[in-house]
Amino acid sequence: MWDTVWTAVSAVATALAFLVVAWQSILTRSALSVAHTALTVSEAVALDAARARLDDQAPEVTVVIDDVPWPPLAWSHIGVPVHPWPPGHEWPFPEKEHERIVLQALVWLDNPSSRSVWVTFSGDLVVNRENRFHPAPHIPLEPGQRSGLYLNKDFTIKELAGNYAAREEGHPLPHRVQGTVTVHDDRDNGVTDTWNLELTGCPVEPHETRGSVWRVVGHHVTEGDGSRSLEYIPRPTRRRTYWISRENEIRLPEPRFSSTTPGVQG
């Protein structure tokens, strides 16, 4: 009988000990979770403060797509294109499918800040020198200075007909004019600003009754002239990179938020 009692008591004691250990484990995990949350929030606050400081010190350069010619320009092998295709101009396929249209936009950079910046370009960004387009060079942009250049590329009528077909099928347009503007000042602990510029569209459309003929998009009674067929963002979105040290390529890290951290959003 006493053996049975002591066995029962021992079992109860073991169970209680297990519950105590389990409860302590829960408390420990909870404490660690709270500590991790506090550390994450503290880190986020510190990173936000560092970003705010760099934002305050950064030159505020603006990049704007200001002018897109319409009707679209005809490509020229002797210099900068200046002559537009006449409204309603037609190209019978396949005889004229390799003639070319230039998609072009004027881009303005302004530096209203009090700091000089360095600007680099890539992609289809060009400058006009002696009536010839050349790849845009790297330039300094002084306080109060404005600089202009072109987003420019030519396409065959067949390629732009491919854009029209892609739009009709709900697909992204395959033929685009693209360029990147990158701006930074001379500070090692600073920022780099980047704008991705893009111009595309469907400036040609099939003739209503002549299936093998394409033409410049015409005027529409309610939608206006054919420039409605072009796609671009007049004020492209700026992407900003924050540097602890630009020279050593050490970026300021992004805040790391747990999806279960209460009251904190990434």
CORZI-V763460 format. One record per pair of residues at least 4 apart in sequence whose C-alpha atoms are under 7 Angstrom apart, sorted by the first residue. I is the first residue (numbers start at 1). J is the second residue. Records with the same first field share a line. If there is no record, write none. Layout:
BEGIN
I->J ; J
END
This chain:
BEGIN
1->5
2->6
3->7
4->8
5->9
6->10
7->11
8->12
9->13
10->14
11->15
12->16
13->17
14->18
15->19
16->20
17->21
18->22
19->23
20->24
21->25
22->26
23->27
24->28
25->29
26->30
27->31
28->32
29->33
30->34
31->35
32->36
33->37
34->38
35->39
36->40
37->41 ; 261
38->42
39->43
40->44 ; 256 ; 257
41->45
42->46
43->47 ; 255
44->48 ; 255
45->49
46->50
47->51 ; 255
48->52
49->53
50->54
51->55
52->56
53->57
54->58 ; 190 ; 191
58->191
59->113 ; 115
60->111 ; 112 ; 113
61->110 ; 111 ; 112
62->109 ; 110 ; 111
63->108 ; 109 ; 110 ; 235
64->107 ; 108 ; 109 ; 234 ; 235 ; 236
65->105 ; 106 ; 107 ; 108 ; 234 ; 235
66->106 ; 107 ; 108 ; 234
67->105 ; 106
68->104 ; 105 ; 106
69->104 ; 105
70->227
71->84 ; 85 ; 86 ; 87
72->84 ; 85 ; 101 ; 102 ; 103
73->81 ; 82 ; 83 ; 84 ; 85 ; 101 ; 102
74->81 ; 83 ; 84 ; 85 ; 100 ; 101 ; 102
75->81 ; 100 ; 101 ; 102 ; 154
76->80 ; 81
79->131 ; 132
80->131 ; 132 ; 133
85->89
87->216 ; 218
88->215 ; 216 ; 217 ; 218
89->215 ; 216
90->213 ; 214 ; 215 ; 216
91->96 ; 97 ; 213 ; 214 ; 215
92->96 ; 212 ; 213 ; 214
93->97 ; 212 ; 213
97->156 ; 157 ; 158
98->156 ; 157 ; 158
99->156 ; 157
100->154 ; 155 ; 156 ; 157
101->154 ; 155 ; 156 ; 157
102->153 ; 154 ; 155
103->152 ; 153 ; 154
104->150 ; 151 ; 152 ; 153
105->150 ; 151 ; 152
106->149 ; 150 ; 151
107->148 ; 149 ; 150 ; 151
108->146 ; 147 ; 148 ; 149
109->146 ; 147 ; 148
110->145 ; 146 ; 147
111->141 ; 142 ; 143 ; 144 ; 145 ; 146
112->143 ; 144
113->143 ; 144
114->143
115->142 ; 143
116->140 ; 141 ; 142 ; 143 ; 185
117->140 ; 141 ; 142 ; 183 ; 184 ; 185
118->139 ; 140 ; 141 ; 183 ; 184 ; 185
119->138 ; 139 ; 140 ; 141 ; 181 ; 182 ; 183 ; 184
120->138 ; 139 ; 181 ; 182 ; 183
121->125 ; 136 ; 137 ; 138 ; 180 ; 181 ; 182
122->179 ; 180 ; 181
123->178 ; 179 ; 180
124->151 ; 152 ; 153 ; 177 ; 178 ; 179
125->135 ; 136 ; 149 ; 150 ; 151 ; 152 ; 179
126->133 ; 134 ; 135 ; 136 ; 149 ; 150 ; 151 ; 152
127->133 ; 134 ; 135 ; 136 ; 149 ; 150
128->132 ; 133 ; 134
129->133 ; 134
141->145
151->177 ; 179
152->177
153->177
155->159 ; 160
156->160
157->161
158->162
159->163 ; 175
160->164 ; 202 ; 204
161->165 ; 204 ; 205
162->166
163->167 ; 173 ; 174 ; 175 ; 201 ; 202
164->168 ; 202 ; 205
165->169
166->170 ; 171 ; 172 ; 173
167->171 ; 172 ; 173
175->200
176->198 ; 199 ; 200
177->198 ; 199 ; 200
178->197 ; 198 ; 199
179->196 ; 197 ; 198
180->194 ; 195 ; 196 ; 197
181->194 ; 195 ; 196
182->192 ; 193 ; 194 ; 195
183->192 ; 193 ; 194
184->191 ; 192 ; 193
188->245 ; 246 ; 247
189->243 ; 244 ; 245 ; 246
190->242 ; 243
191->240 ; 241 ; 242 ; 243
192->240 ; 241 ; 242
193->238 ; 239 ; 240 ; 241
194->238 ; 239 ; 240
195->236 ; 237 ; 238 ; 239
196->236
197->236
198->232
199->231 ; 232
200->230 ; 231 ; 232
201->229 ; 230 ; 231
202->229 ; 230
203->216 ; 217 ; 226 ; 229 ; 230
204->214 ; 215 ; 216 ; 217
205->214 ; 215 ; 216 ; 217
206->211 ; 213 ; 214 ; 215
207->211 ; 213 ; 214 ; 215
217->226
218->225 ; 226
219->224 ; 225 ; 226
220->224 ; 225
242->251 ; 252
243->250 ; 251 ; 252
244->250 ; 251 ; 252
245->249 ; 250 ; 251
246->250
257->261 ; 265 ; 266
END
